[in-house]
Amino acid sequence: MFLPCAAGVEEMLAAEVAAIASRAHASRSETARERGGVALRAPAPEAARLVLSLNLESRLAQRVLWRVAEGGGRDEDDLYDLARGVRWNEWITPRQALRVDVTARHSPLRSLRFAGLRVKDAVCDLMRERSGSRPDVSLDAPDLPILLHLDGESATLYVDTSGEALFKRGWRARTGDAPLKETLAAALLAAAGWDGSESAGPLLDPFCGAGTIAIEAAQLARDMAPGAGRRFAFEKLGPFRGMGRDWLDLLAAARDRAHAPSAPVFASDVSRGAVAAARENAARAGVDDAIEFAVADATARPSPGGQGTIVTNPPFGERIAPSGARAGEGGGFAPALAAHWKRDFAGWTAWVLSPDPKLPTTMRLEASRRVPLWNGPIECRLFRFEMVRGSNRRRRVAEDAPLGGWSEG
Ligand SMILES: C[S@@+](CC[C@H](N)C(=O)[O-])C[C@H]1O[C@@H](n2cnc3c(N)ncnc32)[C@H](O)[C@@H]1O
């Protein structure tokens, strides 16, 4: 199998996949971190069970792909032959529909669309020969989503067992401005090491928008399975058809193990509309009672108490600007936020996602870690700031001053 993820998330995904495999008692599976995702090998029956568990439990993977063929990809005839070699009649009946997507890196082929068409032709020709009729193509609701990946002169064919991408958890009714994908929100929490256990302590997102980070966090705190509220492509595919009982058992076990939240989650936003949307999403995700929402300006929002973790993506950057009382202030919004955190959140750790590599300088804080992560096409950093009252500034200058001089103030 191959589980793709956002760039920067590979290591965290490898750890997550290993944990899911161990929870599923898949003792003979092996995971390997690769560029853009994680490969997983297991003996066939164990692998089929893992498809169910990974789709249900992974918070970080974009999809769970099942490799069905690998070979040459020098020209379209290669691709046709490769696809002809798969026993597609064991995957679907002619009354079901398929769709072929193509991804490529350094492929010599001139048209990826034509490459995909040749794979579709091979599947349809083979099915017609075996069963007298051929399946349709459906772009919107395929039963069999096929992915052709071209890498140089080699080609790999996968069946996408997830169908809709896994960031679609099935709870999002409303989005705010510039929402994060659920998989990236989960990656921020994983990078911060916040796992929802009692020892993780309180979590706050003071720029919560549609609530993505807080909802992922609350589900972690309740040990809920992210995929329990949606459907998957494997449910309609031959190799998994006999596993309906296993699937229902897995779903029931996931629902049974969910418990009252082990750690408190707080979320706020200056926009009343965003908080209303976040509340609605949280209710659909089954965690409205596990998140304390508030309408508040992040530069004035009091600490909920205790020492905890802030994980957030503030409105700094490409698509959105801050609002609220301090938004247009001469000294700047980011330093005002940092000053507030140092005063009211002493002892907390803040993890801030931003596309601006100079954010620590702007906030006048020292970053103790920078994790590179991609938000779609935008390269970002997740910065870690330790909130120690009044002690950051001197060390920040040591780290961020340009060579041979001083930066501002
Ligand atoms: C990039 S979006 C966050 C998106 C969120 N992570 C999600 O997945 O929906 C930034 C949010 O900051 C909010 N915002 C802007 N200025 C603010 C302020 N002064 N205090 C609190 N929230 C603010 C906006 O309303 C917006 O919802």
The ligand as an SDF file (V2000), in Angstrom:
LIG
                    3D

 27 29  0  0  0  0  0  0  0  0999 V2000
   -6.5020   31.5500    8.7000 C   0  0  0  0  0  0  0  0  0  0  0  0
   -8.0320   31.6960    9.5150 S   0  0  0  0  0  0  0  0  0  0  0  0
   -8.0690   30.2870   10.5780 C   0  0  0  0  0  0  0  0  0  0  0  0
   -8.7120   29.1230    9.8910 C   0  0  0  0  0  0  0  0  0  0  0  0
   -8.9360   27.9320   10.7940 C   0  0  0  0  0  0  0  0  0  0  0  0
   -7.6870   27.2910   11.1900 N   0  0  0  0  0  0  0  0  0  0  0  0
   -9.8470   26.9350   10.0900 C   0  0  0  0  0  0  0  0  0  0  0  0
   -9.4150   25.8320    9.8100 O   0  0  0  0  0  0  0  0  0  0  0  0
  -10.9900   27.3150    9.7650 O   0  0  0  0  0  0  0  0  0  0  0  0
   -7.7620   33.0070   10.6160 C   0  0  0  0  0  0  0  0  0  0  0  0
   -8.9420   33.3770   11.5080 C   0  0  0  0  0  0  0  0  0  0  0  0
   -8.5270   34.4590   12.3650 O   0  0  0  0  0  0  0  0  0  0  0  0
   -9.6640   35.2250   12.6580 C   0  0  0  0  0  0  0  0  0  0  0  0
   -9.2060   36.5250   13.1860 N   0  0  0  0  0  0  0  0  0  0  0  0
   -8.7940   37.6440   12.5220 C   0  0  0  0  0  0  0  0  0  0  0  0
   -8.4080   38.5900   13.3990 N   0  0  0  0  0  0  0  0  0  0  0  0
   -8.5780   38.0750   14.6500 C   0  0  0  0  0  0  0  0  0  0  0  0
   -8.3590   38.5650   15.9580 C   0  0  0  0  0  0  0  0  0  0  0  0
   -7.9000   39.8080   16.1730 N   0  0  0  0  0  0  0  0  0  0  0  0
   -8.6300   37.7290   17.0080 N   0  0  0  0  0  0  0  0  0  0  0  0
   -9.1130   36.4840   16.8060 C   0  0  0  0  0  0  0  0  0  0  0  0
   -9.3740   35.9750   15.5760 N   0  0  0  0  0  0  0  0  0  0  0  0
   -9.1020   36.7650   14.5170 C   0  0  0  0  0  0  0  0  0  0  0  0
  -10.4580   35.2780   11.3710 C   0  0  0  0  0  0  0  0  0  0  0  0
  -11.8130   35.5660   11.6550 O   0  0  0  0  0  0  0  0  0  0  0  0
  -10.2110   33.8590   10.8040 C   0  0  0  0  0  0  0  0  0  0  0  0
  -11.2730   33.0140   11.1710 O   0  0  0  0  0  0  0  0  0  0  0  0
  1  2  1  0
  2  3  1  0
  2 10  1  0
  3  4  1  0
  4  5  1  0
  5  6  1  0
  5  7  1  0
  7  8  2  0
  7  9  1  0
 10 11  1  0
 11 12  1  0
 11 26  1  0
 12 13  1  0
 13 14  1  0
 13 24  1  0
 14 15  1  0
 14 23  1  0
 15 16  2  0
 16 17  1  0
 17 18  1  0
 17 23  2  0
 18 19  1  0
 18 20  2  0
 20 21  1  0
 21 22  2  0
 22 23  1  0
 24 25  1  0
 24 26  1  0
 26 27  1  0
M  CHG  2   2   1   9  -1
M  END
$$$$
